[in-house]
Amino acid sequence: MLDYPSLFALAAVVREGSFERAARRLHVTPSAVSQRIRLLEERVGGALVVRGQPCLPTEMGRRLCHHVDRVRLLEHELRGELPGLAPDEPVRVNVPVAVNADSLATWFLPALTGFAVQAPALMQVSVDDEGHTAEWLRSGAVLAAVTAMEQPASGCSVRPLGSLRYVAAASPAFVARFFPQGVDADSLSSAPSLVFNTKDSLQQAWVQRLCGRAVELPCHSLPTTQGFVTAGLAGMGWAMHPISLVQGLIARGELVELVPGTPLDVPLFWQQARAASSLLEGLTRSVLAAAREGLLQ
């Protein structure tokens, strides 16, 4: 049987970032928090927290923290069925989710805020490439995710959201400089592109479809969706932009499509843990409604 006071102490340290702040949150002493975690580490046979500024969970510690999140979701459901168990003060439940940066910068944030202002939840949002957010689900790090994976992760249900449309665009001066004779494999191999990080494969996918083969692209690494737009306007490089962010700029001629009429559509899916939870279902309804408005259906 797991020691839940110790688990709650672990979750508080990870959430607050220090033993002292966790102790204040739990209304105990820092030594009491330390003792609870030490006993839990002895029980599971391994370290759960890396002491530092801030304190960070080990892999085992992270899994236990997310077990606590699931337990609190179940407690929330039980309080709804048995009002006598409800505390005097409302309890907010941590809801960890993963989403790709471009969705967060465009259609997803209204879903998140619309849900969070109404629900007794504290959203814990992690950002990763849409091709990798499913790994967060498989590891138990999150309870739901926006992902490019149609196959449901173990213990999860999946619902289609629609497609996020991208266009390859750059400033007029950049296009004139690097593509005076048009866009092909040779010109792309010398024109700097913008990528979010090493996981970002959108540029390569568009180039592969355009040229029929892979092309070695020089690239700047810039991990910010809005930064792509700013950098593109400044002539730093070409990039794959969500159309909703740049359609006004293209209409005004501040950005131009490299090859008009060649959008790249990325299908997205919503996966969530199958835990019976009105909170998760409420979040799902909010996400599906926002996707109907913000994505291609």
C-alpha positions as CSV (number, residue, x, y, z in Angstrom):
1,M,0.0,0.0,0.0
2,L,1.4,3.4,-1.0
3,D,2.0,6.0,1.7
4,Y,-0.2,8.9,0.4
5,P,1.0,11.6,2.8
6,S,4.5,10.9,1.5
7,L,3.3,11.0,-2.1
8,F,1.6,14.3,-1.5
9,A,4.8,15.6,0.0
10,L,6.7,14.5,-3.1
11,A,4.2,16.2,-5.4
12,A,4.3,19.4,-3.3
13,V,8.1,19.6,-3.5
14,V,8.1,19.0,-7.3
15,R,5.3,21.5,-7.8
16,E,6.7,24.2,-5.5
17,G,10.4,23.6,-6.4
18,S,11.7,23.5,-2.8
19,F,11.2,21.7,0.5
20,E,10.6,25.0,2.3
21,R,7.7,26.1,0.0
22,A,6.3,22.6,0.0
23,A,6.3,22.6,3.8
24,R,4.4,25.9,3.8
25,R,1.8,24.5,1.4
26,L,1.3,21.4,3.5
27,H,1.4,23.3,6.8
28,V,4.3,21.1,8.2
29,T,8.0,21.7,8.8
30,P,10.6,21.2,6.0
31,S,12.1,18.4,8.1
32,A,8.8,16.6,8.1
33,V,8.6,16.9,4.3
34,S,12.2,15.6,4.0
35,Q,11.5,12.7,6.3
36,R,8.4,11.7,4.3
37,I,10.3,11.7,1.0
38,R,13.2,9.8,2.5
39,L,10.8,7.1,3.8
40,L,9.2,6.9,0.3
41,E,12.6,6.7,-1.4
42,E,13.5,3.8,1.0
43,R,10.2,2.1,0.2
44,V,10.6,2.3,-3.6
45,G,14.3,1.7,-3.6
46,G,15.5,4.8,-5.4
47,A,15.9,8.5,-5.5
48,L,12.7,10.5,-6.3
49,V,14.0,14.1,-6.1
50,V,17.1,15.8,-7.4
51,R,17.8,18.5,-4.7
52,G,18.6,21.8,-6.3
53,Q,17.1,25.2,-7.2
54,P,14.5,24.2,-8.2
55,C,14.1,20.6,-7.0
56,L,13.4,18.3,-9.9
57,P,11.8,14.8,-10.0
58,T,13.7,11.7,-11.1
59,E,11.9,9.5,-13.7
60,M,10.5,7.4,-10.9
61,G,9.5,10.6,-9.0
62,R,7.8,12.0,-12.0
63,R,5.7,8.9,-12.5
64,L,4.7,8.9,-8.8
65,C,3.7,12.6,-9.1
66,H,1.4,11.9,-12.0
67,H,-0.1,9.0,-10.1
68,V,-1.0,11.6,-7.4
69,D,-2.6,13.7,-10.2
70,R,-4.8,10.7,-11.1
71,V,-5.7,10.0,-7.5
72,R,-6.8,13.6,-7.1
73,L,-9.0,13.3,-10.2
74,L,-10.7,10.3,-8.7
75,E,-11.1,12.1,-5.4
76,H,-12.7,15.0,-7.3
77,E,-15.2,12.6,-8.9
78,L,-16.0,11.0,-5.5
79,R,-16.6,14.4,-3.9
80,G,-19.2,15.1,-6.6
81,E,-21.0,11.9,-5.7
82,L,-20.6,12.2,-1.9
83,P,-20.9,15.9,-1.0
84,G,-20.2,15.1,2.6
85,L,-16.6,14.4,1.7
86,A,-16.0,17.8,0.1
87,P,-13.7,20.1,2.1
88,D,-14.7,23.5,3.2
89,E,-12.3,25.2,0.7
90,P,-12.5,24.2,-3.0
91,V,-9.6,21.9,-4.1
92,R,-8.0,22.4,-7.5
93,V,-6.7,19.4,-9.3
94,N,-3.5,19.4,-11.4
95,V,-4.3,18.5,-15.0
96,P,-1.0,17.9,-17.0
97,V,-1.3,18.1,-20.7
98,A,1.1,18.2,-23.7
99,V,0.7,20.2,-26.8
100,N,2.7,21.3,-29.8
101,A,3.9,24.9,-29.8
102,D,2.1,25.9,-33.0
103,S,-1.3,24.7,-31.7
104,L,-0.6,26.6,-28.4
105,A,0.1,29.8,-30.3
106,T,-3.0,29.5,-32.5
107,W,-6.2,27.6,-31.7
108,F,-5.5,25.7,-28.4
109,L,-5.0,28.5,-25.9
110,P,-8.7,29.6,-26.1
111,A,-9.7,26.0,-25.3
112,L,-7.3,25.9,-22.3
113,T,-8.4,29.3,-20.9
114,G,-12.1,28.7,-21.5
115,F,-11.8,25.5,-19.5
116,A,-9.5,26.7,-16.7
117,V,-11.5,29.8,-15.7
118,Q,-14.5,27.6,-15.0
119,A,-13.1,24.3,-13.7
120,P,-11.5,23.5,-10.4
121,A,-8.2,22.7,-12.2
122,L,-4.6,23.9,-12.3
123,M,-3.3,23.3,-15.9
124,Q,0.2,22.0,-16.2
125,V,1.1,22.5,-19.9
126,S,4.2,20.9,-21.5
127,V,5.2,21.8,-25.1
128,D,6.7,19.3,-27.5
129,D,6.6,18.5,-31.2
130,E,3.3,17.0,-32.3
131,G,5.1,13.8,-33.4
132,H,6.4,13.3,-29.8
133,T,3.6,14.4,-27.5
134,A,2.3,10.8,-27.5
135,E,5.4,9.8,-25.7
136,W,4.3,12.0,-22.8
137,L,1.1,10.0,-22.7
138,R,2.8,6.6,-22.9
139,S,5.1,7.5,-20.0
140,G,2.3,8.7,-17.8
141,A,3.7,12.2,-17.7
142,V,0.4,13.8,-18.9
143,L,-3.3,12.9,-18.9
144,A,-4.1,14.3,-22.3
145,A,-2.2,15.6,-25.4
146,V,-2.6,17.1,-28.8
147,T,-0.7,14.7,-31.1
148,A,-0.1,13.7,-34.7
149,M,-0.5,10.1,-33.7
150,E,-3.9,8.6,-34.7
151,Q,-3.1,5.3,-33.0
152,P,-4.2,5.6,-29.3
153,A,-1.5,5.2,-26.6
154,S,-2.1,2.4,-24.1
155,G,-5.0,3.3,-21.8
156,C,-6.0,6.3,-23.9
157,S,-8.9,7.2,-26.2
158,V,-8.3,9.3,-29.3
159,R,-10.5,11.8,-31.2
160,P,-9.7,13.6,-34.5
161,L,-9.3,17.4,-34.2
162,G,-8.7,18.5,-37.8
163,S,-5.7,19.7,-39.6
164,L,-3.3,22.6,-38.9
165,R,-2.5,24.2,-42.2
166,Y,1.1,25.5,-42.9
167,V,2.5,27.6,-45.7
168,A,6.2,28.1,-46.6
169,A,6.8,31.8,-46.5
170,A,9.5,34.5,-46.2
171,S,10.0,38.2,-46.7
172,P,9.9,39.6,-50.3
173,A,13.6,40.7,-49.9
174,F,14.6,37.2,-48.8
175,V,12.8,35.6,-51.8
176,A,14.4,38.0,-54.2
177,R,17.8,37.3,-52.8
178,F,17.7,33.5,-52.5
179,F,15.1,32.5,-55.1
180,P,15.5,34.8,-58.1
181,Q,15.1,31.9,-60.5
182,G,12.4,30.1,-58.5
183,V,12.3,27.6,-55.7
184,D,14.0,24.2,-56.4
185,A,16.4,21.8,-54.7
186,D,19.5,23.9,-55.5
187,S,18.1,27.2,-54.2
188,L,16.7,25.6,-51.1
189,S,20.0,24.1,-50.3
190,S,21.5,27.6,-49.9
191,A,18.6,29.5,-48.4
192,P,18.5,29.5,-44.6
193,S,15.4,28.1,-43.1
194,L,13.9,28.3,-39.6
195,V,13.3,25.2,-37.4
196,F,11.9,25.0,-33.9
197,N,14.4,22.3,-32.8
198,T,15.9,19.0,-34.1
199,K,12.5,17.3,-33.8
200,D,10.9,19.8,-36.3
201,S,10.5,18.0,-39.6
202,L,7.8,20.3,-41.3
203,Q,10.3,22.1,-43.5
204,Q,11.7,18.7,-44.7
205,A,8.3,17.3,-45.3
206,W,7.3,20.3,-47.5
207,V,10.6,20.2,-49.4
208,Q,10.3,16.4,-49.9
209,R,6.9,16.9,-51.5
210,L,8.0,19.8,-53.6
211,C,11.2,18.4,-54.9
212,G,10.5,14.7,-54.8
213,R,13.6,14.1,-52.6
214,A,15.3,15.2,-49.4
215,V,17.4,18.3,-49.5
216,E,20.1,19.3,-47.0
217,L,18.7,22.6,-45.6
218,P,20.8,25.2,-43.8
219,C,18.8,26.2,-40.8
220,H,18.5,28.5,-37.8
221,S,17.1,26.9,-34.6
222,L,14.5,29.2,-33.0
223,P,12.1,27.6,-30.5
224,T,9.2,30.1,-30.7
225,T,6.3,30.1,-33.0
226,Q,5.8,33.9,-32.9
227,G,9.6,34.3,-33.3
228,F,9.3,32.5,-36.7
229,V,7.1,35.3,-37.9
230,T,9.3,38.1,-36.5
231,A,12.4,36.4,-37.9
232,G,10.7,35.8,-41.3
233,L,9.7,39.5,-41.5
234,A,13.3,40.5,-40.8
235,G,14.6,38.3,-43.6
236,M,16.4,35.8,-41.3
237,G,15.0,32.7,-43.1
238,W,12.0,31.0,-44.6
239,A,9.8,28.8,-42.5
240,M,6.6,26.8,-42.3
241,H,4.1,29.1,-40.6
242,P,0.5,28.3,-39.4
243,I,-1.6,30.0,-42.0
244,S,-3.8,31.6,-39.3
245,L,-0.7,33.6,-38.0
246,V,0.5,34.9,-41.3
247,Q,-2.5,35.2,-43.7
248,G,-2.8,38.9,-42.9
249,L,0.9,39.5,-43.5
250,I,0.7,37.6,-46.8
251,A,-2.3,39.6,-47.9
252,R,-0.4,42.8,-47.2
253,G,2.7,41.6,-49.0
254,E,4.9,41.7,-45.9
255,L,5.5,37.9,-46.3
256,V,5.2,35.9,-49.5
257,E,4.6,32.2,-50.1
258,L,7.7,30.5,-51.6
259,V,5.5,28.5,-53.9
260,P,1.8,29.7,-53.9
261,G,-0.8,26.9,-53.6
262,T,1.4,24.4,-51.8
263,P,0.2,24.3,-48.2
264,L,1.1,21.5,-45.9
265,D,-1.8,20.1,-43.7
266,V,-0.9,18.3,-40.5
267,P,-3.7,16.2,-39.0
268,L,-4.0,16.5,-35.3
269,F,-5.6,14.2,-32.7
270,W,-6.7,14.6,-29.0
271,Q,-5.7,11.7,-26.8
272,Q,-6.7,11.5,-23.2
273,A,-6.4,8.9,-20.4
274,R,-9.5,6.7,-20.1
275,A,-9.9,7.6,-16.4
276,A,-13.5,8.4,-15.8
277,S,-13.3,12.0,-15.0
278,S,-15.8,14.9,-15.6
279,L,-12.8,17.3,-15.5
280,L,-11.0,15.5,-18.4
281,E,-14.3,15.3,-20.3
282,G,-14.9,19.0,-19.7
283,L,-11.4,19.8,-21.1
284,T,-12.1,17.5,-24.1
285,R,-15.3,19.3,-24.9
286,S,-13.5,22.6,-24.8
287,V,-10.7,21.4,-27.0
288,L,-13.0,19.8,-29.6
289,A,-15.0,23.1,-29.8
290,A,-11.9,25.2,-30.3
291,A,-10.6,22.7,-32.9
292,R,-13.8,23.0,-34.9
293,E,-13.2,26.8,-35.0
294,G,-9.5,26.9,-35.5
295,L,-8.5,23.8,-37.6
296,L,-9.4,22.6,-41.1
297,Q,-12.2,20.0,-40.8
